Amino acid sequence: MSWAMDELEARARRQLDSLNSVSERMASVRVSERSPDGEVLAVVDGNGALIDLEFSDRISMLTGKQLEQLVVATANVACQKAFASRAQIIEEFNAEFADLVAPPEAAGSASTE
């Protein structure tokens, strides 16, 4: 019985480690995107929240409307890339976790259809 409990504990620990790992990876997602003209740099986190915004010296040559559009477009591209990174992390996690939660195969059991 001790072996079964040891195996159960080890399995639970691997599952918890996997959950902690994916959580850390999701929290660490950061994407920087520069506008095509190089005037705006937007940095977003994995949730798409804007965490940094930088402007070049040439920004003063833009109108308010142009600046608004450039910031929104650049941040939007950064968000799309951040969400794609998160999706990749989730896909990898799902594949890994499916193996971790699959019932262990009973030794010597025959499969029936």
MOMOWO-V181915 format. One record per backbone hydrogen bond with DSSP energy under -1.0 kcal/mol. NH is the residue of the N-H (numbers start at 1). CO is the residue of the C=O. E is the energy in kcal/mol with one decimal. If there is no record, write none. Layout:
NH&CO&E / NH&CO&E
//
This chain:
5&1&-1.9 / 6&2&-2.6 / 7&3&-2.5 / 8&4&-2.3 / 9&5&-2.7 / 10&6&-2.5 / 11&7&-2.4 / 12&8&-2.4 / 13&9&-2.3 / 14&10&-2.2 / 15&11&-2.1 / 16&12&-2.5 / 17&13&-2.8 / 18&14&-2.1 / 19&15&-2.3 / 20&16&-2.6 / 21&17&-2.4 / 22&18&-2.3 / 23&19&-2.0 / 24&20&-2.3 / 25&21&-2.5 / 26&22&-2.6 / 27&23&-2.2 / 28&24&-1.4 / 29&26&-1.1 / 31&44&-2.5 / 33&42&-2.8 / 35&40&-2.9 / 38&35&-2.0 / 41&54&-2.6 / 42&33&-2.9 / 43&52&-2.6 / 44&31&-2.4 / 45&49&-1.9 / 48&45&-2.0 / 51&43&-3.2 / 52&43&-1.5 / 54&41&-2.7 / 56&39&-2.2 / 59&56&-1.2 / 61&58&-2.0 / 62&59&-1.9 / 67&63&-2.6 / 68&64&-2.5 / 69&65&-2.5 / 70&66&-2.4 / 71&67&-2.7 / 72&68&-2.5 / 73&69&-2.5 / 74&70&-2.3 / 75&71&-2.7 / 76&72&-2.3 / 77&73&-1.9 / 78&74&-2.1 / 79&75&-2.5 / 80&76&-2.4 / 81&77&-2.1 / 82&78&-2.3 / 83&79&-2.9 / 84&80&-1.9 / 85&81&-2.1 / 86&82&-2.3 / 87&83&-2.4 / 88&84&-2.1 / 89&85&-2.2 / 90&86&-2.6 / 91&87&-2.6 / 92&88&-2.3 / 93&89&-2.5 / 94&90&-3.1 / 95&91&-2.0 / 96&92&-2.3 / 97&93&-3.6 / 98&94&-2.0 / 99&95&-1.1 / 100&96&-1.4 / 101&97&-2.0 / 109&106&-1.7
//
